Every structure is written in C-alpha cells, then in structure tokens.
Amino acid sequence: MAQAAVTAIADGDAFAEFLEKSETFLLVIDCHQNWCGPCDTMKPTYNSIFNEINDCENKVVFTTADIKSLKPQLVELMATKPSDLDLGNHGCMPFFLLVKNKVVVAIVLGADVPTLRDNVVLYAPEDEAAE
C-alpha cells in the first residue's frame, strides 16, 4: 500500500506556496495546535484516501498547519467560506480545510474520517478524459 506524503507548513511563505498549488491540486490542511499531535492519528486515513483516489499524488496535497503560528493566514483563507469556526477561541479540536483555487471548498470539524474522506473524493480533480 502506497503512503501519502504529509508536509508540515512551516511558515507564512510556505503557506503561500501551498496556496498557489491549490490551483492545480486539492489542498488538504490539517489545522491543529502543535501540542495536540493529531497528525499521527490521521496518517492511516490519509493513506487510505491516497490509495482510493486514482493518481492521487498528482491531485491531492496533504499538509498540516499549526493554528497558533499560521493564524493570520488561516483567518484570511477561511474568509473565503462562511463558517461559525472562531480561531480566536478555538481549543484543541483539529479541523480540516479543503482548498481549491485559493478558496476553501469544505471545512471538516474534528477527526471525522468519513466526512473528510467523502470531501477529498468529491473535490479531488477529475481524471483527464481519454481521447
């Protein structure tokens, strides 16, 4: 079974680079507090999704982002999709942003594996039609 690569977004510059990639890839951002450590618990889910989607490595980019260090970037990005999520008062529950063309297309609260999977499958770029 192939493994999905998961990249930690280190800073604002890296965040901007990943946002640019959302023009050709579905960008999945695991937003969390660094001290919570949800990344390891999501690896099997990412791997399952990665193996379910044909040519996933050319369609989906899995990342993680620390809410505290990337808060300004996350607030700006989240303004593209209305939500009740308040980063100023957000505790330790992770959430996932699915981004296409620099716009949030879905927000998944908590480690809701079925909803995350369904949204990644729904929003991953389609296969090119055979000519």
Secondary structure, DSSP 8 states (H G I E B T S, - for coil): -----EEE--SHHHHHHHHHHTTTSEEEEEEE-TTT--HHHHHHHHHHHHHHSTTGGGTEEEEEEETTTTHHHHHHHHTTS--S--GGG--S--EEEEEETTEEEEEEESS-HHHHHHHHHHHS-------
